[in-house]
Amino acid sequence: SLMAHMRIMVVIFLKGYPLITFLFDLAVVFDDCTSRTSFFFHSKDSRFKVDGDGTVKLKRGVTLHNGHNEFYVSTQSMGKKITVPVRVLHEARHGPHHNHHEMTTHLSLPVLNFPKSSGGLKRRKRDWVIPPINFPENERGPFPKIMVQIRSNNDKEVKIQYSINGTGADKPPVGLFTVDKNSGILYVTQPLDREKKDKYILLAHAVAVGAGIAEDPMEVIVKVIDMNDNKPVFTQNPFTGTVPEASKLGDEVMQVTATDADEEGSANSDVRYTIISQEPQLPSSNMFIINPVTGIILVNSPGLDREKILKYTLEIQAADMEGSGLTSFGKAIITVTDSNDNAPQFVTPSYTVSVPENEVDALVVKMPVTDGDEPHSSAWATTFKIVDGDPEGLFSVSTGPSKLEGIIMTAKPLDFEKNNKYTLLVTVANEVPFAVPLPTSTATVIVNVEDVNEAPVFSPVKKIIRKPEDLPVDSDLVMYTATDPDTARNQKVTYKIRNDLAGWLSINKDTGLIKVKTLMDRESTFVQDNKYSVVVLGTDNDEIPATGTGTLIIELEDVNDHPPTIEERMIKVCNKESSPQLLSITDKDGAGFAAPYTVQLQGSSLSNWTARMNDTGTGIILTLKTMLDSGDYTVVLRVSDNQGLDQESTILASVCDCKGADVQCTDKAVAGFGLSSILGILGAVLLLLLLSLLLLMFLRKRGGEKEEPLLQEDDVRDNIYYYNEEGGGEDDQDFNLSVLHRGLDNRPDVFRNDIAPTMARPEYRPRPANPADIGNFIDDNLKAADNDPTAPPYDSLLVFDYEGGGSEAGSLSSLNSSSSGDDQDYDLLQQWGPCFKKLSDMYGGGED
């Protein structure tokens, strides 16, 4: 009988038919060299069954007669039926106690050979096969250890020698696999490790001794069978996760994962998870459970509260072999996060405030709140809403920078006359919804509107009227009035015109009636697009007056008040075959009072010129019809608009001695005089310069002959001309103007006591309390000092220009007068009044 763990490989080559390959551990793979992967198979032998996926099954035990047995497999491919005979051979293992041809039912190295093809079928040259080898890792030996036997069907006819090459044979790791060259037995020399390499591919060679190659090289696959030699390893340790405190039972918290290096999909790598312990074990010891297959941790009990327990630590076990194999341990740290389970509360449930009317973005009230959730989280930050009392949207509410304060402001102007009191109902919530149902805190805000003096309001704010521009002076234009919104105050409104740039209008300050003050002009530069605008002011009579503005726009209707004029004021023409001259016409009036124009020559111009309008009636064609001498001539034309309003225009025509349109005027007299004039002017200028130079030299020479000046340099009268050079030194740079308020109390004590006054001492004004009178105070006291015989000399009178003391410059009174002015007559000083008495005493007293 065939053993159930037997691996059989059948390769069949049919001439003209597809290739069919069987590879099975009681399974068969069929390949017809196309992309087709599924076939219908039929076996006439009732002992064998071939499923659609190529699986070969034994229906009952198989007994081999005479060492072989045959069965047939049929299939359809490319429209043809293929029937293949299959011979099953059961070979005995070579060993000291077994004959090469001995049959046994306990052999572990079976070989399956195909009989030689008959008829038109031709067998491929290779006639030997080797099943794939499954060998467990971590085999304990002894080594070398037999794995499989390689045989050729020709070994009965000739002596065969076997060899292998490939990874593990002659390539690193070299020598891991060896083969007995005579028997073909394949050995492994050391334990295999599936986690390092799970498959080895070798090439087996069979050579007939003395006859060369007996078989083509054959691929031998060694698959390493996994053993449970690796325990699970957590992908990280510890794992960290979070759970909201308001989580429900069964809510997912986090997932732990572990990997196993053993073969994937086998029990050796099938990991199961278990929670070993929980810290702290409050409010219960099983707050969390874990899915043993996925490692997902779930909430198992109620009672999570961040404010009481912030963190849980779980010890997790991971075991392979579906939880009964190798184990490893890790930790999962779960942080309880805040949920919005505390509603914010107003600190004060009601407010009463006052707000002036007509103000936008005015602060109404600030409302602080408290919240027990985690600070600076979304469950702690607040939002506010006005739910009642503001149907018109006059107020806005926002959250302050602290996130725990509601700020109400005016969104639109409040009107005291319309409503002087508002009662607002405000609610507070968090940025995120409540995790559990919670009551909402509310606050009541009573807003009292304060009455303020409002400016009068013009109706309409922009008033447009249409009037002709030639209205007579003192004509009524319009009544433009404003109403005072402060109806309870019963105030009077007065009017004034502002921005009347042309000064055309006047207004009655009590009634608002606007009249024409001076004639208006639509063509004025103050008029834009036929519109003249002024601003009208309306001011009430409150203690602090308020002023409203309105705009009056006057659309001026055009009248024919500007005659047409000729733009050109001067022309040049030739007196022979003169070309016509085109003159342009302008009219400040509108199109209804302008072109087409008409023209008529006036006076003597009729005899020498012709004038007519061009085809469009907007220009004059002026032509010289008689030959005139060169010179300037006056041409008078009367131009009329389409309404008959006319005006004479005078043009200066320069007639030149030339021909046609090439006008070249040459004034010989002017040209000749110009050259001689230039030369004459240059000569006159040179002569004038020469005379001026001689005069200066003469005056200087005369001045050098006079050795003695009119006044000596050291004459005391020179000091009179230098009185404004004070030379105060360094200490008088920081001026203290408050000294000017001190009157004469601070004047120096340098009065002359040796001279008796000849007149009464004048009265000096005291320092004024009003700073605005300082100027008059200085002027009056200066006049009094001039007439005061006891006043000190000028060089020490520092009453009104006192700049401080301590100057490094000495007093001018201490300077000695020069003695070089003995020939001067100083008696005249006595006639100059008391102001020069000091000088008179110094210089007019003779040699003393």
KEDRENKE-460318 format. One record per residue (C-alpha): residue in one letter; x, y, z. Coordinates in steps of 0.05 Angstrom, whole numbers, padded with zeros to 5 digits, always signed. Layout:
N
aXYZ
...
This chain:
848
s+00000+00000+00000
l+00021+00072-00012
m+00038+00114+00050
a-00004+00177+00058
h+00057+00222+00069
m+00089+00201+00004
r+00110+00257-00045
i+00107+00235-00117
m+00131+00273-00178
v+00109+00250-00247
v+00133+00284-00310
i+00103+00261-00377
f+00124+00285-00445
l+00078+00269-00503
k+00098+00284-00574
g+00049+00335-00602
y+00013+00342-00535
p+00019+00388-00476
l+00066+00376-00418
i+00032+00346-00357
t+00069+00350-00291
f+00046+00315-00226
l+00076+00339-00161
f+00041+00317-00099
d+00043+00292-00028
l-00021+00257-00048
a-00031+00317-00094
v-00018+00328-00168
v-00004+00392-00209
f-00020+00389-00283
d+00011+00438-00331
d-00006+00442-00405
c+00042+00500-00418
t-00015+00550-00421
s-00045+00598-00371
r-00098+00546-00354
t-00097+00525-00281
s-00159+00479-00275
f-00173+00413-00310
f-00223+00356-00308
f-00187+00292-00291
h-00212+00220-00296
s-00179+00157-00271
k-00203+00088-00293
d-00171+00057-00231
s-00223+00059-00175
r-00167+00060-00124
f-00145+00130-00145
k-00186+00194-00149
v-00161+00260-00180
d-00200+00323-00160
g-00208+00384-00204
d-00153+00421-00167
g-00104+00363-00181
t-00109+00330-00113
v-00096+00254-00118
k-00130+00213-00065
l-00128+00139-00048
k-00197+00111-00040
r-00169+00050-00004
g-00105+00015+00010
v-00060-00002-00049
t-00022-00068-00054
l+00035-00070-00105
h+00042-00134-00145
n+00110-00153-00170
g+00137-00085-00149
h+00095-00041-00193
n+00025-00021-00210
e-00007+00022-00264
f-00067+00068-00269
y-00091+00116-00323
v-00107+00190-00318
s-00147+00225-00374
t-00159+00299-00387
q-00178+00347-00443
s-00131+00399-00471
m-00135+00440-00536
g-00194+00398-00560
k-00159+00331-00552
k-00166+00276-00502
i-00102+00255-00468
t-00096+00188-00433
v-00032+00174-00395
p-00012+00108-00364
v+00021+00117-00297
r+00065+00064-00265
v+00077+00067-00190
l+00143+00038-00166
h+00157+00023-00093
e+00232+00020-00084
a+00268-00007-00023
r+00319+00033+00017
h+00392+00013+00009
g+00421-00011+00074
p+00460-00067+00105
h+00398-00108+00118
h+00361-00096+00053
n+00371-00125-00016
h+00369-00074-00072
h+00307-00106-00102
e+00274-00126-00036
m+00202-00102-00027
t+00177-00073+00038
t+00117-00034+00062
h+00158+00011+00109
l+00206+00045+00060
s+00218+00121+00070
l+00254+00136+00004
p+00204+00119-00050
v+00218+00131-00124
l+00164+00137-00175
n+00184+00121-00247
f+00144+00123-00311
p+00146+00064-00358
k+00174+00077-00427
s+00124+00107-00476
s+00093+00065-00530
g+00066+00081-00599
g+00077+00152-00622
l+00095+00177-00552
k+00168+00192-00541
r+00196+00198-00471
r+00240+00255-00451
k+00313+00236-00444
r+00313+00246-00368
d+00287+00181-00335
w+00303+00194-00261
v+00265+00234-00210
i+00272+00260-00138
p+00216+00283-00093
p+00222+00350-00057
i+00250+00341+00012
n+00219+00367+00077
f+00270+00368+00133
p+00259+00396+00202
e+00302+00452+00230
n+00343+00445+00293
e+00353+00370+00282
r+00396+00342+00337
g+00434+00291+00295
p+00476+00251+00295
f+00506+00282+00232
p+00513+00270+00176
k+00440+00251+00172
i+00405+00217+00113
m+00353+00259+00078
v+00335+00223+00013
q+00362+00177-00041
i+00373+00199-00112
r+00368+00143-00166
s+00368+00137-00240
n+00327+00084-00276
n+00391+00068-00315
d+00429+00045-00254
k+00410-00027-00270
e+00443-00023-00338
v+00506+00018-00323
k+00543+00040-00261
i+00520+00110-00241
q+00558+00162-00200
y+00521+00219-00166
s+00540+00291-00148
i+00506+00356-00127
n+00521+00431-00131
g+00487+00495-00111
t+00475+00534-00046
g+00494+00490+00012
a+00536+00443-00031
d+00593+00479-00067
k+00567+00549-00051
p+00562+00581+00018
p+00547+00550+00065
v+00593+00499+00032
g+00586+00427+00055
l+00518+00434+00087
f+00493+00379+00039
t+00533+00320+00013
v+00515+00260-00031
d+00543+00189-00034
k+00569+00185-00104
n+00553+00111-00111
s+00487+00103-00075
g+00458+00173-00088
i+00440+00182-00014
l+00435+00256+00004
y+00461+00276+00073
v+00455+00340+00116
t+00517+00354+00157
q+00490+00403+00210
p+00424+00430+00238
l+00383+00475+00193
d+00352+00542+00214
r+00288+00560+00178
e+00291+00631+00203
k+00357+00641+00167
k+00339+00603+00103
d+00275+00564+00091
k+00293+00531+00025
y+00354+00505-00012
i+00356+00489-00086
l+00408+00439-00109
l+00425+00408-00177
a+00435+00333-00177
h+00479+00301-00230
a+00480+00227-00252
v+00540+00204-00295
a+00549+00135-00324
v+00618+00109-00310
g+00656+00103-00375
a+00596+00124-00417
g+00589+00199-00399
i+00525+00233-00378
a+00467+00187-00361
e+00415+00239-00342
d+00404+00314-00347
p+00417+00353-00283
m+00357+00352-00238
e+00334+00405-00188
v+00328+00382-00117
i+00289+00427-00068
v+00301+00420+00006
k+00247+00455+00047
v+00263+00468+00120
i+00206+00448+00166
d+00191+00499+00220
m+00198+00482+00293
n+00172+00525+00351
d+00240+00554+00370
n+00221+00628+00373
k+00178+00661+00426
p+00134+00721+00410
v+00165+00790+00413
f+00124+00853+00426
t+00132+00906+00372
q+00142+00958+00426
n+00146+00960+00501
p+00111+00993+00533
f+00051+01007+00490
t+00016+01073+00504
g-00056+01092+00491
t-00111+01138+00514
v-00183+01127+00533
p-00236+01182+00543
e-00264+01181+00613
a-00335+01179+00586
s-00322+01116+00544
k-00376+01064+00541
l-00369+00989+00553
g-00337+00955+00493
d-00304+01019+00466
e-00237+01004+00435
v-00178+01034+00473
m-00115+01011+00437
q-00081+00950+00406
v-00019+00911+00426
t+00019+00869+00375
a+00073+00816+00379
t+00110+00781+00323
d+00137+00709+00321
a+00195+00691+00276
d+00169+00621+00265
e+00133+00601+00201
e+00076+00647+00186
g+00008+00615+00187
s+00030+00557+00230
a+00014+00543+00302
n+00085+00561+00319
s+00071+00634+00303
d-00002+00636+00324
v+00000+00686+00382
r-00053+00696+00436
y-00057+00755+00485
t-00077+00757+00558
i-00081+00813+00611
i-00041+00788+00671
s-00051+00848+00719
q-00079+00919+00724
e-00052+00977+00766
p-00088+01009+00801
q-00145+00961+00811
l-00196+01017+00819
p-00253+01024+00815
s-00250+00950+00794
s-00195+00901+00777
n-00221+00886+00707
m-00230+00955+00678
f-00203+00929+00611
i-00205+00864+00571
i-00163+00844+00512
n-00182+00807+00448
p-00136+00745+00451
v-00128+00741+00376
t-00123+00814+00354
g-00093+00845+00417
i-00145+00900+00418
i-00158+00926+00488
l-00230+00945+00504
v-00266+00981+00561
n-00296+00928+00606
s-00324+00966+00666
p-00354+01035+00679
g-00324+01086+00726
l-00266+01118+00688
d-00254+01187+00718
r-00194+01229+00697
e-00201+01273+00758
k-00190+01211+00804
i-00146+01163+00765
l-00105+01191+00708
k-00067+01129+00685
y-00073+01052+00684
t-00016+01002+00674
l-00032+00933+00645
e+00016+00874+00642
i+00004+00835+00577
q+00025+00763+00561
a+00035+00740+00489
a+00040+00664+00477
d+00048+00625+00412
m+00019+00556+00397
e-00050+00589+00405
g-00032+00610+00475
s+00000+00545+00500
g+00070+00555+00474
l+00127+00602+00487
t+00110+00667+00524
s+00134+00738+00531
f+00110+00797+00572
g+00099+00871+00559
k+00063+00931+00587
a+00007+00975+00563
i+00001+01045+00594
i-00068+01075+00585
t-00079+01149+00600
v-00149+01171+00616
t-00164+01233+00576
d-00214+01287+00593
s-00285+01283+00568
n-00332+01340+00570
d-00369+01317+00632
n-00369+01384+00669
a-00413+01440+00643
p-00386+01512+00647
q-00421+01557+00698
f-00431+01632+00699
v-00399+01665+00759
t-00455+01716+00762
p-00524+01696+00736
s-00548+01767+00721
y-00519+01834+00699
t-00547+01905+00691
v-00507+01953+00648
s-00515+02019+00611
v-00492+02032+00540
p-00494+02098+00501
e-00536+02097+00438
n-00508+02101+00367
e-00443+02066+00384
v-00419+02004+00345
d-00370+01955+00376
a-00381+01986+00444
l-00367+01940+00503
v-00431+01920+00539
v-00408+01869+00591
k-00356+01816+00606
m-00383+01751+00637
p-00333+01704+00670
v-00348+01629+00676
t-00316+01568+00708
d-00306+01497+00682
g-00282+01434+00718
d-00252+01399+00658
e-00179+01397+00639
p-00152+01468+00630
h-00138+01492+00560
s-00174+01433+00528
s-00233+01436+00481
a-00277+01409+00537
w-00255+01468+00580
a-00256+01525+00529
t-00324+01559+00523
t-00370+01589+00472
f-00428+01636+00483
k-00494+01650+00449
i-00550+01701+00457
v-00613+01659+00454
d-00666+01711+00470
g-00677+01786+00473
d-00641+01807+00409
p-00685+01793+00349
e-00653+01848+00307
g-00582+01826+00319
l-00561+01890+00354
f-00511+01853+00399
s-00454+01804+00388
v-00422+01757+00438
s-00353+01726+00433
t-00304+01688+00476
g-00249+01727+00510
p-00175+01710+00506
s-00178+01670+00571
k-00230+01623+00540
l-00270+01629+00605
e-00302+01696+00591
g-00360+01719+00547
i-00356+01789+00518
i-00420+01823+00493
m-00412+01883+00446
t-00458+01925+00403
a-00462+01900+00332
k-00507+01956+00308
p-00523+02026+00334
l-00574+02027+00390
d-00631+02078+00387
f-00655+02107+00453
e-00717+02136+00420
k-00736+02068+00392
n-00719+02023+00451
n-00684+02044+00514
k-00678+01975+00547
y-00659+01905+00525
t-00661+01840+00565
l-00613+01788+00537
l-00610+01714+00555
v-00541+01684+00544
t-00520+01611+00546
v-00451+01581+00553
a-00424+01515+00525
n-00358+01483+00509
e-00323+01478+00442
v-00340+01404+00440
p-00407+01374+00457
f-00421+01346+00527
a-00401+01274+00534
v-00461+01261+00578
p-00526+01300+00585
l-00512+01362+00627
p-00554+01424+00645
t-00535+01488+00608
s-00517+01549+00649
t-00551+01616+00630
a-00542+01689+00648
t-00589+01749+00642
v-00561+01816+00618
i-00605+01878+00624
v-00579+01933+00578
n-00602+02004+00590
v-00592+02050+00530
e-00566+02119+00548
d-00594+02178+00510
v-00541+02221+00475
n-00548+02283+00432
e-00555+02258+00361
a-00539+02299+00301
p-00596+02324+00257
v-00611+02279+00198
f-00623+02307+00128
s-00675+02273+00086
p-00652+02253+00037
v-00578+02252+00055
k-00562+02268-00018
k-00611+02314-00052
i-00610+02325-00127
i-00645+02384-00161
r-00644+02409-00232
k-00641+02483-00246
p-00621+02528-00305
e-00553+02560-00298
d-00579+02631-00310
l-00624+02636-00250
p-00626+02708-00225
v-00592+02727-00161
d-00635+02717-00098
s-00677+02664-00133
d-00702+02607-00090
l-00668+02540-00104
v-00695+02490-00054
m-00715+02480+00018
y-00666+02430+00047
t-00680+02414+00120
a-00660+02363+00173
t-00698+02333+00231
d-00670+02321+00301
p-00677+02248+00322
d-00677+02271+00395
t-00752+02283+00395
a-00756+02288+00471
r-00706+02345+00473
n-00746+02391+00427
q-00684+02423+00398
k-00678+02475+00343
v-00637+02462+00281
t-00597+02517+00246
y-00567+02511+00177
k-00502+02531+00143
i-00471+02518+00075
r-00403+02486+00072
n-00357+02474+00013
d-00391+02524-00032
l-00328+02531-00073
a-00357+02579-00125
g-00394+02620-00073
w-00459+02617-00112
l-00508+02599-00057
s-00535+02624+00009
i-00580+02591+00061
n-00629+02616+00113
k-00601+02591+00178
d-00670+02581+00209
t-00712+02553+00152
g-00659+02518+00108
l-00682+02555+00046
i-00625+02558-00005
k-00621+02616-00053
v-00576+02640-00110
k-00524+02689-00082
t-00485+02700-00147
l-00498+02679-00218
m-00483+02606-00232
d-00444+02582-00292
r-00449+02511-00319
e-00384+02520-00356
s-00346+02537-00291
t-00287+02494-00269
f-00325+02481-00205
v-00378+02442-00244
q-00365+02369-00260
d-00410+02333-00310
n-00460+02391-00306
k-00465+02381-00230
y-00448+02429-00174
s-00445+02400-00103
v-00447+02434-00036
v-00450+02407+00035
v-00505+02432+00080
l-00495+02430+00156
g-00552+02423+00206
t-00534+02438+00278
d-00578+02431+00339
n-00576+02477+00400
d-00555+02427+00453
e-00503+02446+00505
i-00455+02404+00463
p-00483+02416+00393
a-00486+02359+00344
t-00481+02372+00270
g-00509+02330+00213
t-00491+02338+00140
g-00529+02332+00075
t-00505+02339+00004
l-00541+02383-00046
i-00527+02367-00119
i-00550+02418-00170
e-00554+02394-00242
l-00546+02458-00282
e-00585+02462-00346
d-00546+02494-00402
v-00567+02561-00431
n-00536+02597-00490
d-00493+02645-00451
h-00425+02636-00485
p-00413+02658-00557
p-00365+02619-00600
t-00293+02641-00604
i-00235+02627-00652
e-00177+02591-00621
e-00122+02617-00667
r-00100+02688-00652
m-00044+02693-00704
i-00032+02664-00774
k+00020+02670-00828
v+00005+02669-00903
c+00040+02682-00968
n+00019+02741-01010
k+00023+02701-01075
e-00022+02642-01088
s-00038+02639-01013
s-00063+02573-00984
p-00128+02572-00944
q-00121+02574-00868
l-00166+02529-00824
l-00188+02564-00760
s-00217+02525-00702
i-00279+02547-00663
t-00295+02533-00591
d-00359+02543-00552
k-00366+02531-00476
d-00440+02517-00483
g-00468+02448-00495
a-00482+02415-00561
g-00551+02447-00567
f-00520+02516-00569
a-00457+02505-00610
a-00445+02478-00681
p-00460+02487-00736
y-00430+02557-00736
t-00433+02614-00785
v-00380+02667-00800
q-00378+02737-00831
l-00319+02782-00846
q-00323+02852-00817
g-00298+02919-00841
s-00239+02924-00888
s-00227+02850-00883
l-00282+02839-00934
s-00240+02869-00990
n-00177+02827-00979
w-00202+02761-00949
t-00254+02708-00958
a-00283+02666-00901
r-00329+02606-00903
m-00347+02546-00858
n-00320+02477-00872
d-00367+02419-00889
t-00379+02401-00815
g-00394+02473-00795
t-00342+02470-00740
g-00283+02506-00773
i-00270+02569-00814
i-00232+02568-00880
l-00197+02636-00886
t-00164+02654-00953
l-00125+02716-00976
k-00157+02737-01042
t-00114+02798-01060
m-00039+02805-01060
l-00017+02849-01002
d+00050+02877-00984
s+00090+02843-00930
g+00067+02862-00861
d+00017+02849-00806
y-00057+02857-00819
t-00118+02852-00774
v-00175+02806-00796
v-00242+02814-00760
l-00292+02757-00763
r-00361+02751-00730
v-00377+02679-00712
s-00448+02657-00692
d-00473+02591-00661
n-00535+02554-00683
q-00578+02599-00639
g-00551+02663-00668
l-00508+02683-00608
d-00446+02716-00640
q-00382+02750-00623
e-00327+02785-00662
s-00258+02755-00661
t-00195+02790-00685
i-00137+02752-00717
l-00068+02780-00731
a-00048+02757-00800
s+00026+02763-00820
v+00031+02768-00895
c+00099+02746-00922
d+00131+02756-00989
c+00128+02683-01012
k+00086+02637-01054
g+00040+02579-01039
a+00037+02540-00974
d+00112+02547-00959
v+00107+02608-00915
q+00176+02640-00901
c+00175+02709-00871
t+00241+02749-00870
d+00246+02818-00838
k+00310+02849-00868
a+00307+02911-00826
v+00301+02872-00763
a+00356+02824-00784
g+00404+02880-00801
f+00390+02918-00739
g+00397+02857-00697
l+00471+02847-00713
s+00490+02919-00704
s+00450+02924-00640
i+00485+02864-00611
l+00554+02894-00625
g+00533+02961-00597
i+00506+02931-00533
l+00570+02891-00522
g+00612+02953-00530
a+00569+02994-00483
v+00574+02940-00430
l+00650+02937-00435
l+00655+03013-00430
l+00610+03014-00369
l+00652+02962-00334
l+00715+03000-00348
l+00686+03065-00319
s+00662+03029-00257
l+00731+03000-00245
l+00764+03068-00251
l+00714+03099-00203
l+00727+03046-00151
m+00802+03055-00156
f+00795+03130-00147
l+00751+03124-00086
r+00798+03074-00053
k+00857+03119-00065
r+00822+03177-00032
g+00802+03134+00027
g+00875+03114+00037
e+00899+03186+00043
k+00855+03199+00105
e+00891+03168+00163
e+00843+03185+00219
p+00772+03154+00217
l+00710+03192+00233
l+00706+03157+00301
q+00765+03126+00337
e+00764+03051+00341
d+00768+03055+00417
d+00716+03110+00421
v+00664+03093+00472
r+00609+03107+00422
d+00631+03045+00384
n+00602+03005+00441
i+00533+03032+00426
y+00534+02993+00360
y+00553+02928+00395
y+00502+02928+00450
n+00471+02863+00423
e+00536+02823+00432
e+00524+02799+00502
g+00578+02745+00505
g+00546+02712+00566
g+00594+02654+00567
e+00579+02582+00583
d+00533+02592+00643
d+00479+02629+00605
q+00462+02576+00554
d+00403+02546+00592
f+00354+02603+00591
n+00303+02608+00647
l+00246+02650+00619
s+00211+02649+00686
v+00259+02704+00707
l+00220+02751+00663
h+00162+02745+00711
r+00202+02772+00770
g+00195+02846+00754
l+00250+02891+00780
d+00260+02853+00844
n+00320+02817+00816
r+00355+02875+00784
p+00428+02883+00805
d+00444+02929+00863
v+00488+02978+00822
f+00448+03042+00827
r+00486+03107+00831
n+00478+03135+00901
d+00527+03192+00891
i+00482+03229+00843
a+00417+03261+00867
p+00358+03250+00820
t+00334+03311+00784
m+00264+03284+00770
a+00214+03239+00805
r+00226+03164+00801
p+00174+03131+00754
e+00127+03077+00777
y+00140+03005+00754
r+00083+02956+00740
p+00081+02893+00782
r+00087+02825+00749
p+00020+02806+00717
a-00016+02741+00736
n-00037+02728+00664
p+00021+02705+00621
a-00012+02737+00561
d+00003+02807+00591
i+00078+02795+00595
g+00090+02834+00531
n+00055+02897+00555
f+00089+02889+00623
i+00158+02890+00590
d+00142+02949+00545
d+00114+02992+00602
n+00171+02978+00650
l+00223+02989+00595
k+00195+03059+00583
a+00196+03072+00658
a+00268+03050+00662
d+00288+03097+00606
n+00262+03156+00647
d+00289+03132+00713
p+00351+03172+00733
t+00370+03120+00785
a+00370+03063+00736
p+00436+03027+00726
p+00473+03033+00660
y+00452+02989+00602
d+00509+02941+00610
s+00483+02921+00679
l+00408+02927+00670
l+00387+02854+00668
v+00315+02860+00691
f+00280+02836+00627
d+00336+02797+00594
y+00366+02762+00654
e+00400+02698+00633
g+00433+02676+00698
g+00496+02692+00736
g+00566+02666+00739
s+00587+02687+00669
e+00661+02682+00656
a+00658+02750+00619
g+00669+02811+00662
s+00624+02871+00667
l+00632+02924+00613
s+00632+02977+00668
s+00699+02952+00691
l+00733+02967+00625
n+00777+03029+00621
s+00757+03079+00568
s+00807+03096+00515
s+00845+03162+00522
s+00852+03170+00447
g+00788+03209+00440
d+00808+03274+00474
d+00789+03313+00413
q+00718+03288+00416
d+00663+03331+00444
y+00625+03290+00496
d+00586+03349+00523
l+00532+03329+00475
l+00517+03268+00518
q+00486+03312+00570
q+00432+03331+00521
w+00413+03259+00505
g+00372+03249+00568
p+00381+03208+00631
c+00396+03145+00593
f+00465+03173+00574
k+00479+03206+00642
k+00529+03152+00659
l+00570+03166+00597
s+00564+03240+00608
d+00592+03233+00678
m+00649+03189+00653
y+00671+03229+00593
g+00640+03298+00600
g+00673+03317+00667
g+00738+03342+00638
e+00804+03311+00655
d+00775+03282+00720
